[in-house]
Amino acid sequence: MKRVFWGMSSSQTATLGIQLRSTGFYVLSVLCFLPFLLCFPVLWMPRRFLVGLGCRYLRLQMWLLRFVCGVRHEILGRENLPAAPFLIASQHESSWETLFFQELLPDPVMFAKKEVFGYPIVGMVAQGVGHIPVDRGGSVDGMREALDKGVAVVRGGRNLLIFPAGTRRRHDKGRIQSGIGVLYAKAQVPVVPILLNSGGCWPSGTLLKYPGTITVRVLPPIPPGLDRQSFLTRLSEDMAPDHP
């Protein structure tokens, strides 16, 4: 039987209970963050301390999501994650994966909008963790520089997380941007496709959180060495919404 990973509709009924639970989640998240401000000097310490502190806060947020909002998660196919550095090609339905993949996946680096690095605290954390700034309205040379930084990250032993179908688009799942092909050809490492349905519980465009289970499905890696078109075709098939 095929299992579809589209996520639930974002037009779910926003009941009073869901509104109250979502509000409670944000209030508690802010209150729980306050003690972490005491650790502000850690932003200037080595990356392992910053990552460790951030992951502790993310685990706390996942606990709040579960017990306040009824949002759980499950990860299928962890055995498909290679031991060596690799590229992670994930679907992108909401902010959930941009936050919690930092904790749930092994040591990922992400591309992030350049503006994020100017935000108070958040920007310093993004820079300290090693995420790569991207000017989405910038030049071809700027994009090429960002891709080269991504390749350098992989060659340095870390995993690079990308969202090759773009940001939170439901109508064209499976459409793959060409940048992933460039990274694949240059990095010469496996690519691990990931399917998820986070948009059902954490829809984009709203602060509401809907109860349910977010399923993250890790597919078998695509080995290095394919020509670019063969790779893009296989990745598109793997990330199609009706992938079995």
Summary of the structure (lengths in Angstrom):
residues: 244
radius of gyration: 18.1
end to end distance: 7.3
largest distance: 53.0
contacts: 711
relative contact order: 0.21
helix: 48%
strand: 15%
